[in-house]
Amino acid sequence: MREEKSYIVMDNYEQNIIINALNEMRTRLKSEERPTDAVDELILKTANAKRKSFRIVERSEYEAR
């Protein structure tokens, strides 16, 4: 069975917000003496995500038809 992947478009600021939120969750889990494996993996995936530059072209409603 093939694993389904999802992609998220975000800038550096948004990426840092996600990493900080995950780190806060990790800290909370550690203080509760709960496992942090899943959150650790997400932090690494987010921090090491491939970067791809692209241009967004906005079209008017008329042009989109």
Secondary structure, 3 states (H helix, E strand, C coil): CCCCCCCCCCCHHHHHHHHHHHHHHHHHHHHCCCCCHHHHHHHHHHHCCCCCCCCCCCCCHHHHC
